[in-house]
Amino acid sequence: MNADNLSEEIALYDINGNQIGKTDRVTAHKSKEYLHGAVHIFVFNSRMEILLQKRAKTKLIAPGKYDISAGGHIGSGEDESAAAERELEEELGIRGTEIRFLYKYIWESSIEREFVFTYYTIWDGKIDFLKSEIDEVRFFKISEIAKDEIFTSNLLYEIGKLRESGFRF
């Protein structure tokens, strides 16, 4: 799936996290009425630093800000963990690593509502990021990620969820 494909069919969810239908990307982002699926993946290295991507300046949402390691929409009928593996490969060139489920939640912004499934993996290998969507990638210590204009609001929320989950850094 092309990340910029505006006609891609993405999964719609109910508030319990069950797929209930599909819509196109444009429609999903038009209204909070469409609770659509997304995956987020934290990539940690063996020192437990978090890889963040700096969103390209051409992105519509949060251009030039640091965001979660990888993430994207869940395709209609696609399994959430399969979507996470796909996004890791598409955005960071990471494949063949074990991903583990962390938690799920509903994220609401001024323009959309997403049912988010969050995963993590440990990776010390090569990172070949998608240059059309990402300006750079960098590892951060968890203590470096704080309320600041350089981070997306969703990332800051996600870091709070990660801490609440009991995940050990």
Residue pairs with C-beta under 8 A, 6 or more apart in sequence:
1 8
1 73
1 75
1 86
1 90
2 8
3 72
3 90
3 91
3 130
3 133
4 132
4 133
5 25
6 24
6 25
6 26
7 24
7 25
7 26
8 24
8 25
8 73
8 75
9 22
9 23
9 24
9 75
9 76
10 22
10 23
10 24
10 25
10 28
10 36
10 37
10 73
10 74
10 75
10 76
11 19
11 21
11 22
11 36
11 37
11 73
11 74
11 75
11 76
11 77
11 78
12 19
12 20
12 21
12 22
12 23
12 28
12 34
12 35
12 36
12 37
13 19
13 20
13 35
13 36
13 37
13 115
14 20
14 35
15 35
15 106
15 115
17 104
17 115
17 117
19 37
19 74
19 76
19 77
21 76
22 76
22 77
23 34
23 36
25 73
27 34
28 34
28 36
28 73
28 112
29 111
29 112
32 108
32 111
32 112
32 113
33 113
34 112
34 113
35 106
35 113
35 114
35 115
36 73
36 74
36 112
36 113
36 114
36 115
37 73
37 74
37 80
37 83
37 114
37 115
37 117
38 71
38 72
38 73
38 74
38 107
38 114
38 115
38 116
38 117
39 71
39 72
39 74
39 80
39 83
39 84
39 87
39 116
39 117
39 118
39 119
40 68
40 70
40 71
40 116
40 117
40 118
40 119
40 158
41 68
41 69
41 70
41 71
41 84
41 87
41 88
41 99
41 118
41 119
41 120
41 121
42 50
42 51
42 68
42 69
42 102
42 118
42 119
42 120
42 121
42 158
42 162
43 50
43 51
43 69
43 70
43 88
43 92
43 94
43 120
43 121
43 122
43 123
44 50
44 51
44 120
44 121
44 122
44 123
45 51
45 122
45 123
45 124
45 139
46 122
46 124
47 139
48 142
48 168
48 169
49 139
49 140
49 141
49 142
50 69
50 139
50 140
50 141
50 142
50 145
51 69
51 92
51 123
51 127
51 137
51 138
51 139
51 140
52 66
52 67
52 68
52 69
52 137
52 138
52 139
52 140
52 145
52 151
52 155
53 66
53 67
53 68
53 69
53 70
53 91
53 92
53 129
53 134
53 136
53 137
54 64
54 65
54 66
54 67
54 134
54 135
54 136
54 137
54 138
55 61
55 62
55 63
55 64
55 65
55 66
55 67
55 133
55 134
55 135
55 152
56 63
56 64
56 132
56 133
56 134
56 135
57 63
57 64
57 135
59 133
61 109
61 111
62 152
62 153
62 154
64 135
65 149
65 150
65 151
65 152
65 155
66 138
66 140
66 150
66 151
66 152
66 155
67 151
67 152
67 154
67 155
68 154
68 155
68 158
69 92
69 137
70 84
70 87
70 88
70 90
70 91
70 92
70 94
71 87
71 91
72 83
72 86
72 87
72 90
72 91
73 83
74 80
74 83
74 117
75 83
78 86
80 117
81 99
81 101
81 119
83 117
84 99
84 117
84 119
85 95
85 99
88 94
88 95
88 97
88 99
88 121
89 95
90 130
91 129
91 130
91 133
91 134
92 127
92 128
92 129
92 130
92 137
93 126
93 127
93 128
93 129
94 121
94 123
94 125
94 127
97 121
97 122
97 123
97 125
98 121
99 119
99 120
99 121
100 119
100 120
100 121
101 117
101 118
101 119
102 118
102 119
102 120
102 161
102 162
102 165
102 167
103 118
103 161
103 165
104 115
104 116
104 117
104 118
105 115
105 116
105 118
105 161
106 113
106 114
106 115
106 116
107 113
107 114
107 116
107 154
107 157
108 114
109 153
109 154
118 158
118 161
118 162
120 167
127 137
129 136
129 137
142 159
142 169
145 151
145 155
145 156
145 159
146 156
147 156
